[in-house]
Amino acid sequence: MGEAITELRGTDRIIVPIKLEPHTKIRFQCGPGIPCFKLCCSELYLPLTPYDILRLRDRLKLTTDQFLVLYTEPFILPKSKLPVARLKMRDDENKTCPFVSEKGCQVYEDRPLACRYYPLGLGIFRNRDEGRNEDFYYLVKEGFCQGLDTGPEITVEEYRRSQGIPEFEEPVLEWAEIIMKKESLGPIEVPQKSLELFFMVSTNPERFRRFIFESRFLEIYEVDKETLEKIKEDDLALLQFGFKWLKTVLYAEKGVPIKKEIPQEKKIKPF
């Protein structure tokens, strides 16, 4: 296993321009027996999904504010220009992941979605004719990686399930749709308030909950009692509600209806 299996060198990185289907077979393995073990855990630009933040926060027994301050930094997604939180690397020579140790990942069971996907990438294509989103996958090859093309064959879908991807992906599908829609709109100006709301819902459920129950939110939006009871305690339910609300605020969709009679106040315009 000591010989490199690609012609790439060092930090060379390419995306193989081949669309992979769920049934496409790949070969990849990673672990302490691979010479490049942990090299992919340095100098990462790793955006965290809202569900990633919940899992890591709970794993570390921190409040959301504590987790965000200690382990994240703001990051603007290149295509959509929407603000999210990304994992903050250690301030050492190799800019290593804060959760990696000599033995490997210390939060492996709760590792972020992007880590679970590696070396696959996920794309979402909007099928306008059928009015639905279609997922596709691609392979990322990096010069240091010696795990590619080794080990037994496995389909893309088998790999996804072996890495626990569906469990981490399902809670943020609507969030991904919001980002994809913004990408499709192109380089349009987004009101600062809209960006702040998106960042709040995407990173801090505790703050979003206070926003709902301690501001004039419930004077403006129709929220049934059952939903209110759920989002008071359940962070995952709060996320799903937040994504629907963002679609209302940003794209004027009817996710969370606005009351017919609301107090007079300047509204946030959809972009």
GIHUHU-V94855 format. One record per helix or strand of 2 or more residues. SS is the DSSP state (h for helix, s for strand). FROM is the first residue (numbers start at 1). LEN is the number of residues. Records with the same first field share a line. If there is no record, write none. Layout:
BEGIN
SS = FROM-LEN  FROM-LEN
END
This chain:
BEGIN
s = 13-8  25-4  47-2  72-5  83-5  100-2  104-2  120-8  132-11  148-8
h = 39-3  50-11  64-8  108-3  113-5  156-7  165-21  192-12  205-10  217-4  225-9  235-17
END
